[in-house]
């Protein structure tokens, strides 16, 4: 076994815009799936209420009950709320951008740590500049990859403290304003909510919410989602992977990741229709069917480390933009200048 000491570099541009062009040319009916799903707000309200009610029930229980409820129930609700924040980031609930931001901050409340607005800033860059180390927050730092290496213990620590490692990535990113009025509003709302939970329910309830947040992104089978999306677990020739397992039912189809990158303006409830309409573009790609299996594979397989990621230079051959809606862009291009959607050779 040769231990990786650097990332995998690619001279090719990210694959999704090219595939979007091909699919739209062959299946123009997919344009009808692009749009908003305002009904998603009811899922947000239900999930926030679920977490608050569960925090109330465990407020005077033993720590074992708090821990178990967070791992077995709260983690799934918080993970789903992350997906809801993701939908708001792509403005897939309402036409008004600010309405989507308020919805994302409401979804953020049970997660204690204010992250909804920051996620919007960094995630859009991830779509526009996938694999560009100075712009893509989804990529680990070099020191992070060296520190964690390929050991079971290192990778377990990385998953356990995943949000902390993400915070250390922010200093390397460029072209992003890290603070504004929306960020401040997000922080103030979280402070008010957490204070209310502590005052009315006590610290067991706060601990339950914090543990739910930690498990939803970390040392839990749900944490395998971060490995599934862009880590080179199968081949170095494919940098984005979808997940077609049972957890999609409680994760609002977030596993359809190739589909989402190809069509970021299609809401969660319609993502499976993309694969169903164009199976020859997705069934021929490698994909995962079990987050639990991938969770243990990542921990124990010494061939997998944080260096199993593709990097590209020169801004990935993408012009400067904070807007990542290639599906809508290409749809408009087809309506005005059909020649613009010709597939790149």
Secondary structure, 3 states (H helix, E strand, C coil): CCCCCCCEECCCCCCHHHHHHHHHHHCHHHHHHECCCCCHHHHHHHHHHHHHHHHHHCCCCCHHHHHHHHHHHHHHHHHHHHHHHHHHHCCCCCCCHHHHHHHHHHHHHHHCCCCHHHHHHHHHHHHHCCCCCCCCCCCCCHHHHHHHCCCHHHHHHHHHCHHHHHHHHHHHCCCCCCCCHHHHHHHHHHHHHHHHHHHHHCHHHHHHHHHHHHHHHCCCHHHHHHHHHHCCCCCCCCCCCEECCHHHHCCCCCCCHHHHHHCCCECHHHHHHHHHHCHHHHCCCCEECCHHHHHHHHHHCCCCCCCCCEECCHHHHCCCCCCCCHHHHHHHHHHHCHHHHCCCC
